[in-house]
Amino acid sequence: MRLLIIEDEKDVCAFIAKGMKEAGHIVDVAATGKDGLFLATTESYDVMIVDRMLPELDGLTIIRTLRGAGVKTPALILSALGEVDDRIMGLRAGGDDYLVKPFSFAELLVRVEVLQRRMASPAHETQTQLSAGDLRLDLLTRKVVRGGQEIELQAREFRLLEYMMRHKGQVVTRTMLLENVWDYNFDPQTNVIDVHISRLRGKVDKGFDTALIRTVRGAGYVIDDHV
């Protein structure tokens, strides 16, 4: 795996780079936001580890810029800011995971490996269209169509629908959604999932004879060709 570490704390950067190299990975490092952005846009990496607070350009700006340019390299954000709002801000900026300092290297390594596996999975590489009944989701154009009618979705709604359609016919639990759609490794104890499911139903099922999304009481949610 080829990694890019963007971290201005020399000791932290050296610690991560040494551990990753010992694990058999190729590592490039950048000590400023501008240098990191340059490497991320001119070289190819499997995963980026990006510190949030950096000189010249902060980590969130780097990630937003990359996502805006169509660069999809998974990014794990490192930060001493560990409140829920801080995590949410990082994930909304386009980060794929968020780890709070101080951290265990073993945990960092596992998280990086998970991001790499997720990006390299056959489903991620080859499957560009998903379907459930007369509902179609195109991963390349980011379009959702049902019964010939295009449905406008917000980014989080699209991600939620994509995850459910990838698991069509299977019950997806609250924990699964929190970890894979919101990238939470904890339960924030809010009704965020219920709210988004309700909004998604209002767009996907409203006005159609068949409801594709249903609640499995005490278990989670499922989307299928029919109910």
PyMOL commands that place a pseudoatom at each C-alpha (Angstrom):
pseudoatom trace, name=CA, resn=MET, resi=1, chain=A, elem=C, hetatm=0, pos=[0.000, 0.000, 0.000]
pseudoatom trace, name=CA, resn=ARG, resi=2, chain=A, elem=C, hetatm=0, pos=[1.273, 3.494, -0.836]
pseudoatom trace, name=CA, resn=LEU, resi=3, chain=A, elem=C, hetatm=0, pos=[0.480, 6.098, 1.814]
pseudoatom trace, name=CA, resn=LEU, resi=4, chain=A, elem=C, hetatm=0, pos=[0.675, 9.877, 2.052]
pseudoatom trace, name=CA, resn=ILE, resi=5, chain=A, elem=C, hetatm=0, pos=[1.136, 11.343, 5.528]
pseudoatom trace, name=CA, resn=ILE, resi=6, chain=A, elem=C, hetatm=0, pos=[0.448, 15.068, 5.856]
pseudoatom trace, name=CA, resn=GLU, resi=7, chain=A, elem=C, hetatm=0, pos=[1.562, 15.993, 9.365]
pseudoatom trace, name=CA, resn=ASP, resi=8, chain=A, elem=C, hetatm=0, pos=[3.556, 18.974, 10.641]
pseudoatom trace, name=CA, resn=GLU, resi=9, chain=A, elem=C, hetatm=0, pos=[4.519, 17.510, 14.037]
pseudoatom trace, name=CA, resn=LYS, resi=10, chain=A, elem=C, hetatm=0, pos=[7.887, 15.899, 13.272]
pseudoatom trace, name=CA, resn=ASP, resi=11, chain=A, elem=C, hetatm=0, pos=[7.757, 13.325, 16.063]
pseudoatom trace, name=CA, resn=VAL, resi=12, chain=A, elem=C, hetatm=0, pos=[4.235, 12.235, 15.187]
pseudoatom trace, name=CA, resn=CYS, resi=13, chain=A, elem=C, hetatm=0, pos=[5.034, 12.053, 11.481]
pseudoatom trace, name=CA, resn=ALA, resi=14, chain=A, elem=C, hetatm=0, pos=[8.206, 10.032, 12.101]
pseudoatom trace, name=CA, resn=PHE, resi=15, chain=A, elem=C, hetatm=0, pos=[6.325, 7.691, 14.462]
pseudoatom trace, name=CA, resn=ILE, resi=16, chain=A, elem=C, hetatm=0, pos=[3.596, 6.986, 11.900]
pseudoatom trace, name=CA, resn=ALA, resi=17, chain=A, elem=C, hetatm=0, pos=[5.985, 6.684, 8.956]
pseudoatom trace, name=CA, resn=LYS, resi=18, chain=A, elem=C, hetatm=0, pos=[8.278, 4.268, 10.823]
pseudoatom trace, name=CA, resn=GLY, resi=19, chain=A, elem=C, hetatm=0, pos=[5.368, 2.045, 11.848]
pseudoatom trace, name=CA, resn=MET, resi=20, chain=A, elem=C, hetatm=0, pos=[3.844, 2.015, 8.361]
pseudoatom trace, name=CA, resn=LYS, resi=21, chain=A, elem=C, hetatm=0, pos=[7.176, 1.170, 6.734]
pseudoatom trace, name=CA, resn=GLU, resi=22, chain=A, elem=C, hetatm=0, pos=[7.713, -1.659, 9.235]
pseudoatom trace, name=CA, resn=ALA, resi=23, chain=A, elem=C, hetatm=0, pos=[4.254, -2.931, 8.240]
pseudoatom trace, name=CA, resn=GLY, resi=24, chain=A, elem=C, hetatm=0, pos=[5.514, -3.133, 4.654]
pseudoatom trace, name=CA, resn=HIS, resi=25, chain=A, elem=C, hetatm=0, pos=[3.954, 0.008, 3.197]
pseudoatom trace, name=CA, resn=ILE, resi=26, chain=A, elem=C, hetatm=0, pos=[5.462, 2.729, 0.991]
pseudoatom trace, name=CA, resn=VAL, resi=27, chain=A, elem=C, hetatm=0, pos=[5.270, 6.142, 2.630]
pseudoatom trace, name=CA, resn=ASP, resi=28, chain=A, elem=C, hetatm=0, pos=[5.520, 9.741, 1.398]
pseudoatom trace, name=CA, resn=VAL, resi=29, chain=A, elem=C, hetatm=0, pos=[5.356, 12.616, 3.868]
pseudoatom trace, name=CA, resn=ALA, resi=30, chain=A, elem=C, hetatm=0, pos=[4.527, 16.315, 3.728]
pseudoatom trace, name=CA, resn=ALA, resi=31, chain=A, elem=C, hetatm=0, pos=[4.929, 18.822, 6.543]
pseudoatom trace, name=CA, resn=THR, resi=32, chain=A, elem=C, hetatm=0, pos=[2.693, 21.592, 5.171]
pseudoatom trace, name=CA, resn=GLY, resi=33, chain=A, elem=C, hetatm=0, pos=[-0.775, 21.717, 3.722]
pseudoatom trace, name=CA, resn=LYS, resi=34, chain=A, elem=C, hetatm=0, pos=[0.419, 23.067, 0.376]
pseudoatom trace, name=CA, resn=ASP, resi=35, chain=A, elem=C, hetatm=0, pos=[3.049, 20.355, -0.021]
pseudoatom trace, name=CA, resn=GLY, resi=36, chain=A, elem=C, hetatm=0, pos=[0.502, 17.729, 0.943]
pseudoatom trace, name=CA, resn=LEU, resi=37, chain=A, elem=C, hetatm=0, pos=[-2.056, 18.989, -1.549]
pseudoatom trace, name=CA, resn=PHE, resi=38, chain=A, elem=C, hetatm=0, pos=[0.584, 19.045, -4.283]
pseudoatom trace, name=CA, resn=LEU, resi=39, chain=A, elem=C, hetatm=0, pos=[1.563, 15.419, -3.641]
pseudoatom trace, name=CA, resn=ALA, resi=40, chain=A, elem=C, hetatm=0, pos=[-2.058, 14.303, -3.357]
pseudoatom trace, name=CA, resn=THR, resi=41, chain=A, elem=C, hetatm=0, pos=[-2.915, 15.803, -6.739]
pseudoatom trace, name=CA, resn=THR, resi=42, chain=A, elem=C, hetatm=0, pos=[0.220, 14.752, -8.632]
pseudoatom trace, name=CA, resn=GLU, resi=43, chain=A, elem=C, hetatm=0, pos=[0.854, 11.256, -7.233]
pseudoatom trace, name=CA, resn=SER, resi=44, chain=A, elem=C, hetatm=0, pos=[-1.332, 8.196, -6.722]
pseudoatom trace, name=CA, resn=TYR, resi=45, chain=A, elem=C, hetatm=0, pos=[-1.957, 6.905, -3.186]
pseudoatom trace, name=CA, resn=ASP, resi=46, chain=A, elem=C, hetatm=0, pos=[-4.068, 4.175, -1.644]
pseudoatom trace, name=CA, resn=VAL, resi=47, chain=A, elem=C, hetatm=0, pos=[-4.791, 6.117, 1.559]
pseudoatom trace, name=CA, resn=MET, resi=48, chain=A, elem=C, hetatm=0, pos=[-3.958, 9.566, 2.950]
pseudoatom trace, name=CA, resn=ILE, resi=49, chain=A, elem=C, hetatm=0, pos=[-3.426, 10.330, 6.637]
pseudoatom trace, name=CA, resn=VAL, resi=50, chain=A, elem=C, hetatm=0, pos=[-4.142, 14.035, 7.082]
pseudoatom trace, name=CA, resn=ASP, resi=51, chain=A, elem=C, hetatm=0, pos=[-3.595, 16.113, 10.202]
pseudoatom trace, name=CA, resn=ARG, resi=52, chain=A, elem=C, hetatm=0, pos=[-6.369, 18.633, 10.685]
pseudoatom trace, name=CA, resn=MET, resi=53, chain=A, elem=C, hetatm=0, pos=[-4.266, 21.585, 11.859]
pseudoatom trace, name=CA, resn=LEU, resi=54, chain=A, elem=C, hetatm=0, pos=[-1.495, 22.323, 9.358]
pseudoatom trace, name=CA, resn=PRO, resi=55, chain=A, elem=C, hetatm=0, pos=[0.531, 25.367, 8.270]
pseudoatom trace, name=CA, resn=GLU, resi=56, chain=A, elem=C, hetatm=0, pos=[-0.446, 27.075, 4.996]
pseudoatom trace, name=CA, resn=LEU, resi=57, chain=A, elem=C, hetatm=0, pos=[-3.543, 24.909, 4.365]
pseudoatom trace, name=CA, resn=ASP, resi=58, chain=A, elem=C, hetatm=0, pos=[-5.529, 23.062, 7.021]
pseudoatom trace, name=CA, resn=GLY, resi=59, chain=A, elem=C, hetatm=0, pos=[-6.421, 19.413, 6.574]
pseudoatom trace, name=CA, resn=LEU, resi=60, chain=A, elem=C, hetatm=0, pos=[-10.120, 19.960, 5.930]
pseudoatom trace, name=CA, resn=THR, resi=61, chain=A, elem=C, hetatm=0, pos=[-9.373, 22.457, 3.169]
pseudoatom trace, name=CA, resn=ILE, resi=62, chain=A, elem=C, hetatm=0, pos=[-7.033, 19.931, 1.564]
pseudoatom trace, name=CA, resn=ILE, resi=63, chain=A, elem=C, hetatm=0, pos=[-9.707, 17.246, 1.578]
pseudoatom trace, name=CA, resn=ARG, resi=64, chain=A, elem=C, hetatm=0, pos=[-12.446, 19.569, 0.305]
pseudoatom trace, name=CA, resn=THR, resi=65, chain=A, elem=C, hetatm=0, pos=[-10.170, 20.688, -2.527]
pseudoatom trace, name=CA, resn=LEU, resi=66, chain=A, elem=C, hetatm=0, pos=[-9.355, 17.100, -3.477]
pseudoatom trace, name=CA, resn=ARG, resi=67, chain=A, elem=C, hetatm=0, pos=[-12.977, 16.015, -3.438]
pseudoatom trace, name=CA, resn=GLY, resi=68, chain=A, elem=C, hetatm=0, pos=[-13.919, 19.021, -5.536]
pseudoatom trace, name=CA, resn=ALA, resi=69, chain=A, elem=C, hetatm=0, pos=[-11.280, 17.973, -8.069]
pseudoatom trace, name=CA, resn=GLY, resi=70, chain=A, elem=C, hetatm=0, pos=[-12.653, 14.435, -8.185]
pseudoatom trace, name=CA, resn=VAL, resi=71, chain=A, elem=C, hetatm=0, pos=[-9.806, 12.825, -6.195]
pseudoatom trace, name=CA, resn=LYS, resi=72, chain=A, elem=C, hetatm=0, pos=[-11.363, 9.928, -4.272]
pseudoatom trace, name=CA, resn=THR, resi=73, chain=A, elem=C, hetatm=0, pos=[-8.325, 8.690, -2.348]
pseudoatom trace, name=CA, resn=PRO, resi=74, chain=A, elem=C, hetatm=0, pos=[-9.560, 7.659, 1.133]
pseudoatom trace, name=CA, resn=ALA, resi=75, chain=A, elem=C, hetatm=0, pos=[-8.533, 10.161, 3.797]
pseudoatom trace, name=CA, resn=LEU, resi=76, chain=A, elem=C, hetatm=0, pos=[-8.146, 9.490, 7.509]
pseudoatom trace, name=CA, resn=ILE, resi=77, chain=A, elem=C, hetatm=0, pos=[-8.151, 12.693, 9.550]
pseudoatom trace, name=CA, resn=LEU, resi=78, chain=A, elem=C, hetatm=0, pos=[-5.931, 13.001, 12.625]
pseudoatom trace, name=CA, resn=SER, resi=79, chain=A, elem=C, hetatm=0, pos=[-6.816, 15.678, 15.148]
pseudoatom trace, name=CA, resn=ALA, resi=80, chain=A, elem=C, hetatm=0, pos=[-6.605, 16.670, 18.786]
pseudoatom trace, name=CA, resn=LEU, resi=81, chain=A, elem=C, hetatm=0, pos=[-10.155, 17.999, 18.352]
pseudoatom trace, name=CA, resn=GLY, resi=82, chain=A, elem=C, hetatm=0, pos=[-12.329, 15.112, 19.424]
pseudoatom trace, name=CA, resn=GLU, resi=83, chain=A, elem=C, hetatm=0, pos=[-15.797, 16.486, 20.121]
pseudoatom trace, name=CA, resn=VAL, resi=84, chain=A, elem=C, hetatm=0, pos=[-18.739, 15.098, 18.146]
pseudoatom trace, name=CA, resn=ASP, resi=85, chain=A, elem=C, hetatm=0, pos=[-19.116, 18.368, 16.219]
pseudoatom trace, name=CA, resn=ASP, resi=86, chain=A, elem=C, hetatm=0, pos=[-15.436, 18.249, 15.263]
pseudoatom trace, name=CA, resn=ARG, resi=87, chain=A, elem=C, hetatm=0, pos=[-15.792, 14.699, 13.943]
pseudoatom trace, name=CA, resn=ILE, resi=88, chain=A, elem=C, hetatm=0, pos=[-18.914, 15.612, 12.009]
pseudoatom trace, name=CA, resn=MET, resi=89, chain=A, elem=C, hetatm=0, pos=[-17.163, 18.602, 10.436]
pseudoatom trace, name=CA, resn=GLY, resi=90, chain=A, elem=C, hetatm=0, pos=[-14.275, 16.408, 9.345]
pseudoatom trace, name=CA, resn=LEU, resi=91, chain=A, elem=C, hetatm=0, pos=[-16.500, 13.769, 7.793]
pseudoatom trace, name=CA, resn=ARG, resi=92, chain=A, elem=C, hetatm=0, pos=[-18.659, 16.364, 6.057]
pseudoatom trace, name=CA, resn=ALA, resi=93, chain=A, elem=C, hetatm=0, pos=[-15.515, 17.850, 4.535]
pseudoatom trace, name=CA, resn=GLY, resi=94, chain=A, elem=C, hetatm=0, pos=[-14.972, 14.552, 2.741]
pseudoatom trace, name=CA, resn=GLY, resi=95, chain=A, elem=C, hetatm=0, pos=[-12.924, 12.593, 5.248]
pseudoatom trace, name=CA, resn=ASP, resi=96, chain=A, elem=C, hetatm=0, pos=[-13.473, 8.846, 5.333]
pseudoatom trace, name=CA, resn=ASP, resi=97, chain=A, elem=C, hetatm=0, pos=[-12.441, 8.293, 8.953]
pseudoatom trace, name=CA, resn=TYR, resi=98, chain=A, elem=C, hetatm=0, pos=[-11.458, 10.390, 11.957]
pseudoatom trace, name=CA, resn=LEU, resi=99, chain=A, elem=C, hetatm=0, pos=[-8.968, 9.453, 14.683]
pseudoatom trace, name=CA, resn=VAL, resi=100, chain=A, elem=C, hetatm=0, pos=[-8.344, 11.579, 17.763]
pseudoatom trace, name=CA, resn=LYS, resi=101, chain=A, elem=C, hetatm=0, pos=[-4.876, 12.251, 19.151]
pseudoatom trace, name=CA, resn=PRO, resi=102, chain=A, elem=C, hetatm=0, pos=[-3.295, 10.673, 21.134]
pseudoatom trace, name=CA, resn=PHE, resi=103, chain=A, elem=C, hetatm=0, pos=[-3.918, 7.386, 19.354]
pseudoatom trace, name=CA, resn=SER, resi=104, chain=A, elem=C, hetatm=0, pos=[-2.703, 3.808, 19.287]
pseudoatom trace, name=CA, resn=PHE, resi=105, chain=A, elem=C, hetatm=0, pos=[-0.617, 2.968, 16.222]
pseudoatom trace, name=CA, resn=ALA, resi=106, chain=A, elem=C, hetatm=0, pos=[-2.271, -0.451, 16.079]
pseudoatom trace, name=CA, resn=GLU, resi=107, chain=A, elem=C, hetatm=0, pos=[-5.668, 1.219, 15.755]
pseudoatom trace, name=CA, resn=LEU, resi=108, chain=A, elem=C, hetatm=0, pos=[-4.376, 3.647, 13.127]
pseudoatom trace, name=CA, resn=LEU, resi=109, chain=A, elem=C, hetatm=0, pos=[-2.943, 0.770, 11.089]
pseudoatom trace, name=CA, resn=VAL, resi=110, chain=A, elem=C, hetatm=0, pos=[-6.192, -1.192, 11.213]
pseudoatom trace, name=CA, resn=ARG, resi=111, chain=A, elem=C, hetatm=0, pos=[-8.240, 1.841, 10.184]
pseudoatom trace, name=CA, resn=VAL, resi=112, chain=A, elem=C, hetatm=0, pos=[-5.928, 2.526, 7.239]
pseudoatom trace, name=CA, resn=GLU, resi=113, chain=A, elem=C, hetatm=0, pos=[-6.119, -1.103, 6.132]
pseudoatom trace, name=CA, resn=VAL, resi=114, chain=A, elem=C, hetatm=0, pos=[-9.923, -1.028, 6.324]
pseudoatom trace, name=CA, resn=LEU, resi=115, chain=A, elem=C, hetatm=0, pos=[-10.034, 2.083, 4.131]
pseudoatom trace, name=CA, resn=GLN, resi=116, chain=A, elem=C, hetatm=0, pos=[-7.725, 0.449, 1.612]
pseudoatom trace, name=CA, resn=ARG, resi=117, chain=A, elem=C, hetatm=0, pos=[-9.802, -2.749, 1.492]
pseudoatom trace, name=CA, resn=ARG, resi=118, chain=A, elem=C, hetatm=0, pos=[-13.000, -0.762, 1.071]
pseudoatom trace, name=CA, resn=MET, resi=119, chain=A, elem=C, hetatm=0, pos=[-11.531, 1.136, -1.872]
pseudoatom trace, name=CA, resn=ALA, resi=120, chain=A, elem=C, hetatm=0, pos=[-10.037, -1.979, -3.469]
pseudoatom trace, name=CA, resn=SER, resi=121, chain=A, elem=C, hetatm=0, pos=[-13.080, -4.248, -3.101]
pseudoatom trace, name=CA, resn=PRO, resi=122, chain=A, elem=C, hetatm=0, pos=[-14.410, -5.723, -6.385]
pseudoatom trace, name=CA, resn=ALA, resi=123, chain=A, elem=C, hetatm=0, pos=[-17.843, -4.198, -5.771]
pseudoatom trace, name=CA, resn=HIS, resi=124, chain=A, elem=C, hetatm=0, pos=[-16.277, -0.768, -5.451]
pseudoatom trace, name=CA, resn=GLU, resi=125, chain=A, elem=C, hetatm=0, pos=[-14.268, -1.164, -8.647]
pseudoatom trace, name=CA, resn=THR, resi=126, chain=A, elem=C, hetatm=0, pos=[-16.742, -2.759, -11.011]
pseudoatom trace, name=CA, resn=GLN, resi=127, chain=A, elem=C, hetatm=0, pos=[-20.312, -2.182, -9.887]
pseudoatom trace, name=CA, resn=THR, resi=128, chain=A, elem=C, hetatm=0, pos=[-21.503, 1.179, -11.154]
pseudoatom trace, name=CA, resn=GLN, resi=129, chain=A, elem=C, hetatm=0, pos=[-25.285, 0.696, -11.115]
pseudoatom trace, name=CA, resn=LEU, resi=130, chain=A, elem=C, hetatm=0, pos=[-27.536, -0.606, -8.367]
pseudoatom trace, name=CA, resn=SER, resi=131, chain=A, elem=C, hetatm=0, pos=[-31.216, -1.479, -8.556]
pseudoatom trace, name=CA, resn=ALA, resi=132, chain=A, elem=C, hetatm=0, pos=[-34.175, -2.401, -6.369]
pseudoatom trace, name=CA, resn=GLY, resi=133, chain=A, elem=C, hetatm=0, pos=[-37.463, -2.924, -8.173]
pseudoatom trace, name=CA, resn=ASP, resi=134, chain=A, elem=C, hetatm=0, pos=[-37.874, 0.003, -10.564]
pseudoatom trace, name=CA, resn=LEU, resi=135, chain=A, elem=C, hetatm=0, pos=[-35.364, 2.103, -8.622]
pseudoatom trace, name=CA, resn=ARG, resi=136, chain=A, elem=C, hetatm=0, pos=[-31.983, 2.698, -10.279]
pseudoatom trace, name=CA, resn=LEU, resi=137, chain=A, elem=C, hetatm=0, pos=[-28.885, 4.296, -8.751]
pseudoatom trace, name=CA, resn=ASP, resi=138, chain=A, elem=C, hetatm=0, pos=[-25.923, 5.213, -10.970]
pseudoatom trace, name=CA, resn=LEU, resi=139, chain=A, elem=C, hetatm=0, pos=[-22.657, 5.541, -9.056]
pseudoatom trace, name=CA, resn=LEU, resi=140, chain=A, elem=C, hetatm=0, pos=[-20.870, 7.333, -11.889]
pseudoatom trace, name=CA, resn=THR, resi=141, chain=A, elem=C, hetatm=0, pos=[-23.425, 10.012, -12.724]
pseudoatom trace, name=CA, resn=ARG, resi=142, chain=A, elem=C, hetatm=0, pos=[-24.767, 10.137, -9.129]
pseudoatom trace, name=CA, resn=LYS, resi=143, chain=A, elem=C, hetatm=0, pos=[-28.299, 9.955, -10.504]
pseudoatom trace, name=CA, resn=VAL, resi=144, chain=A, elem=C, hetatm=0, pos=[-31.244, 8.156, -8.916]
pseudoatom trace, name=CA, resn=VAL, resi=145, chain=A, elem=C, hetatm=0, pos=[-34.252, 7.288, -11.066]
pseudoatom trace, name=CA, resn=ARG, resi=146, chain=A, elem=C, hetatm=0, pos=[-37.488, 5.496, -10.239]
pseudoatom trace, name=CA, resn=GLY, resi=147, chain=A, elem=C, hetatm=0, pos=[-40.137, 4.727, -12.811]
pseudoatom trace, name=CA, resn=GLY, resi=148, chain=A, elem=C, hetatm=0, pos=[-38.413, 7.050, -15.283]
pseudoatom trace, name=CA, resn=GLN, resi=149, chain=A, elem=C, hetatm=0, pos=[-38.534, 9.931, -12.775]
pseudoatom trace, name=CA, resn=GLU, resi=150, chain=A, elem=C, hetatm=0, pos=[-35.252, 11.397, -11.528]
pseudoatom trace, name=CA, resn=ILE, resi=151, chain=A, elem=C, hetatm=0, pos=[-35.041, 11.813, -7.762]
pseudoatom trace, name=CA, resn=GLU, resi=152, chain=A, elem=C, hetatm=0, pos=[-32.913, 14.568, -6.255]
pseudoatom trace, name=CA, resn=LEU, resi=153, chain=A, elem=C, hetatm=0, pos=[-30.994, 13.447, -3.170]
pseudoatom trace, name=CA, resn=GLN, resi=154, chain=A, elem=C, hetatm=0, pos=[-28.654, 15.209, -0.778]
pseudoatom trace, name=CA, resn=ALA, resi=155, chain=A, elem=C, hetatm=0, pos=[-25.143, 13.738, -0.465]
pseudoatom trace, name=CA, resn=ARG, resi=156, chain=A, elem=C, hetatm=0, pos=[-25.898, 11.876, 2.783]
pseudoatom trace, name=CA, resn=GLU, resi=157, chain=A, elem=C, hetatm=0, pos=[-29.208, 10.587, 1.427]
pseudoatom trace, name=CA, resn=PHE, resi=158, chain=A, elem=C, hetatm=0, pos=[-27.408, 9.271, -1.653]
pseudoatom trace, name=CA, resn=ARG, resi=159, chain=A, elem=C, hetatm=0, pos=[-24.815, 7.522, 0.504]
pseudoatom trace, name=CA, resn=LEU, resi=160, chain=A, elem=C, hetatm=0, pos=[-27.535, 6.012, 2.696]
pseudoatom trace, name=CA, resn=LEU, resi=161, chain=A, elem=C, hetatm=0, pos=[-29.489, 4.741, -0.290]
pseudoatom trace, name=CA, resn=GLU, resi=162, chain=A, elem=C, hetatm=0, pos=[-26.329, 3.387, -1.906]
pseudoatom trace, name=CA, resn=TYR, resi=163, chain=A, elem=C, hetatm=0, pos=[-25.432, 1.414, 1.220]
pseudoatom trace, name=CA, resn=MET, resi=164, chain=A, elem=C, hetatm=0, pos=[-28.928, -0.044, 1.545]
pseudoatom trace, name=CA, resn=MET, resi=165, chain=A, elem=C, hetatm=0, pos=[-29.044, -0.993, -2.136]
pseudoatom trace, name=CA, resn=ARG, resi=166, chain=A, elem=C, hetatm=0, pos=[-25.660, -2.691, -1.891]
pseudoatom trace, name=CA, resn=HIS, resi=167, chain=A, elem=C, hetatm=0, pos=[-27.266, -4.805, 0.837]
pseudoatom trace, name=CA, resn=LYS, resi=168, chain=A, elem=C, hetatm=0, pos=[-30.589, -5.280, -0.937]
pseudoatom trace, name=CA, resn=GLY, resi=169, chain=A, elem=C, hetatm=0, pos=[-32.782, -7.839, 0.787]
pseudoatom trace, name=CA, resn=GLN, resi=170, chain=A, elem=C, hetatm=0, pos=[-30.674, -7.715, 3.958]
pseudoatom trace, name=CA, resn=VAL, resi=171, chain=A, elem=C, hetatm=0, pos=[-31.603, -5.991, 7.194]
pseudoatom trace, name=CA, resn=VAL, resi=172, chain=A, elem=C, hetatm=0, pos=[-29.139, -3.188, 7.900]
pseudoatom trace, name=CA, resn=THR, resi=173, chain=A, elem=C, hetatm=0, pos=[-28.854, -2.291, 11.551]
pseudoatom trace, name=CA, resn=ARG, resi=174, chain=A, elem=C, hetatm=0, pos=[-28.418, 1.097, 13.191]
pseudoatom trace, name=CA, resn=THR, resi=175, chain=A, elem=C, hetatm=0, pos=[-24.803, 0.177, 14.012]
pseudoatom trace, name=CA, resn=MET, resi=176, chain=A, elem=C, hetatm=0, pos=[-24.094, -0.752, 10.390]
pseudoatom trace, name=CA, resn=LEU, resi=177, chain=A, elem=C, hetatm=0, pos=[-25.475, 2.570, 9.173]
pseudoatom trace, name=CA, resn=LEU, resi=178, chain=A, elem=C, hetatm=0, pos=[-23.605, 4.598, 11.787]
pseudoatom trace, name=CA, resn=GLU, resi=179, chain=A, elem=C, hetatm=0, pos=[-20.295, 2.929, 10.901]
pseudoatom trace, name=CA, resn=ASN, resi=180, chain=A, elem=C, hetatm=0, pos=[-20.648, 2.821, 7.119]
pseudoatom trace, name=CA, resn=VAL, resi=181, chain=A, elem=C, hetatm=0, pos=[-22.746, 5.879, 6.235]
pseudoatom trace, name=CA, resn=TRP, resi=182, chain=A, elem=C, hetatm=0, pos=[-21.853, 8.289, 9.053]
pseudoatom trace, name=CA, resn=ASP, resi=183, chain=A, elem=C, hetatm=0, pos=[-18.416, 6.790, 9.802]
pseudoatom trace, name=CA, resn=TYR, resi=184, chain=A, elem=C, hetatm=0, pos=[-19.179, 6.785, 13.521]
pseudoatom trace, name=CA, resn=ASN, resi=185, chain=A, elem=C, hetatm=0, pos=[-17.548, 4.119, 15.663]
pseudoatom trace, name=CA, resn=PHE, resi=186, chain=A, elem=C, hetatm=0, pos=[-19.905, 5.071, 18.466]
pseudoatom trace, name=CA, resn=ASP, resi=187, chain=A, elem=C, hetatm=0, pos=[-23.598, 5.823, 18.850]
pseudoatom trace, name=CA, resn=PRO, resi=188, chain=A, elem=C, hetatm=0, pos=[-24.165, 9.595, 19.232]
pseudoatom trace, name=CA, resn=GLN, resi=189, chain=A, elem=C, hetatm=0, pos=[-27.606, 8.830, 20.698]
pseudoatom trace, name=CA, resn=THR, resi=190, chain=A, elem=C, hetatm=0, pos=[-29.531, 10.993, 18.243]
pseudoatom trace, name=CA, resn=ASN, resi=191, chain=A, elem=C, hetatm=0, pos=[-32.373, 10.306, 15.823]
pseudoatom trace, name=CA, resn=VAL, resi=192, chain=A, elem=C, hetatm=0, pos=[-30.213, 11.206, 12.825]
pseudoatom trace, name=CA, resn=ILE, resi=193, chain=A, elem=C, hetatm=0, pos=[-30.812, 7.828, 11.166]
pseudoatom trace, name=CA, resn=ASP, resi=194, chain=A, elem=C, hetatm=0, pos=[-34.573, 7.956, 11.637]
pseudoatom trace, name=CA, resn=VAL, resi=195, chain=A, elem=C, hetatm=0, pos=[-34.705, 11.468, 10.193]
pseudoatom trace, name=CA, resn=HIS, resi=196, chain=A, elem=C, hetatm=0, pos=[-32.701, 10.542, 7.106]
pseudoatom trace, name=CA, resn=ILE, resi=197, chain=A, elem=C, hetatm=0, pos=[-34.650, 7.326, 6.524]
pseudoatom trace, name=CA, resn=SER, resi=198, chain=A, elem=C, hetatm=0, pos=[-37.888, 9.300, 6.736]
pseudoatom trace, name=CA, resn=ARG, resi=199, chain=A, elem=C, hetatm=0, pos=[-36.608, 11.873, 4.219]
pseudoatom trace, name=CA, resn=LEU, resi=200, chain=A, elem=C, hetatm=0, pos=[-35.367, 9.140, 1.928]
pseudoatom trace, name=CA, resn=ARG, resi=201, chain=A, elem=C, hetatm=0, pos=[-38.733, 7.379, 2.004]
pseudoatom trace, name=CA, resn=GLY, resi=202, chain=A, elem=C, hetatm=0, pos=[-40.442, 10.654, 1.185]
pseudoatom trace, name=CA, resn=LYS, resi=203, chain=A, elem=C, hetatm=0, pos=[-38.380, 10.893, -1.989]
pseudoatom trace, name=CA, resn=VAL, resi=204, chain=A, elem=C, hetatm=0, pos=[-38.040, 7.245, -3.032]
pseudoatom trace, name=CA, resn=ASP, resi=205, chain=A, elem=C, hetatm=0, pos=[-41.438, 5.779, -2.106]
pseudoatom trace, name=CA, resn=LYS, resi=206, chain=A, elem=C, hetatm=0, pos=[-43.881, 8.687, -2.020]
pseudoatom trace, name=CA, resn=GLY, resi=207, chain=A, elem=C, hetatm=0, pos=[-46.295, 8.599, -4.947]
pseudoatom trace, name=CA, resn=PHE, resi=208, chain=A, elem=C, hetatm=0, pos=[-45.435, 5.025, -5.954]
pseudoatom trace, name=CA, resn=ASP, resi=209, chain=A, elem=C, hetatm=0, pos=[-47.661, 1.990, -5.503]
pseudoatom trace, name=CA, resn=THR, resi=210, chain=A, elem=C, hetatm=0, pos=[-44.898, -0.123, -3.985]
pseudoatom trace, name=CA, resn=ALA, resi=211, chain=A, elem=C, hetatm=0, pos=[-42.831, 0.951, -0.977]
pseudoatom trace, name=CA, resn=LEU, resi=212, chain=A, elem=C, hetatm=0, pos=[-39.256, -0.298, -1.324]
pseudoatom trace, name=CA, resn=ILE, resi=213, chain=A, elem=C, hetatm=0, pos=[-37.910, 0.795, 2.081]
pseudoatom trace, name=CA, resn=ARG, resi=214, chain=A, elem=C, hetatm=0, pos=[-39.362, -0.705, 5.226]
pseudoatom trace, name=CA, resn=THR, resi=215, chain=A, elem=C, hetatm=0, pos=[-38.585, -0.865, 8.919]
pseudoatom trace, name=CA, resn=VAL, resi=216, chain=A, elem=C, hetatm=0, pos=[-37.912, -4.219, 10.549]
pseudoatom trace, name=CA, resn=ARG, resi=217, chain=A, elem=C, hetatm=0, pos=[-39.020, -3.567, 14.105]
pseudoatom trace, name=CA, resn=GLY, resi=218, chain=A, elem=C, hetatm=0, pos=[-36.256, -4.033, 16.641]
pseudoatom trace, name=CA, resn=ALA, resi=219, chain=A, elem=C, hetatm=0, pos=[-33.681, -4.828, 13.961]
pseudoatom trace, name=CA, resn=GLY, resi=220, chain=A, elem=C, hetatm=0, pos=[-33.205, -2.066, 11.388]
pseudoatom trace, name=CA, resn=TYR, resi=221, chain=A, elem=C, hetatm=0, pos=[-34.191, -1.312, 7.807]
pseudoatom trace, name=CA, resn=VAL, resi=222, chain=A, elem=C, hetatm=0, pos=[-34.337, -3.180, 4.528]
pseudoatom trace, name=CA, resn=ILE, resi=223, chain=A, elem=C, hetatm=0, pos=[-34.752, -2.246, 0.894]
pseudoatom trace, name=CA, resn=ASP, resi=224, chain=A, elem=C, hetatm=0, pos=[-35.969, -4.857, -1.581]
pseudoatom trace, name=CA, resn=ASP, resi=225, chain=A, elem=C, hetatm=0, pos=[-37.711, -5.294, -4.913]
pseudoatom trace, name=CA, resn=HIS, resi=226, chain=A, elem=C, hetatm=0, pos=[-41.037, -5.626, -3.091]
pseudoatom trace, name=CA, resn=VAL, resi=227, chain=A, elem=C, hetatm=0, pos=[-42.503, -5.925, 0.399]
for i in range(1, 227): cmd.bond("trace and resi %d" % i, "trace and resi %d" % (i + 1))
show_as sticks, trace
zoom trace
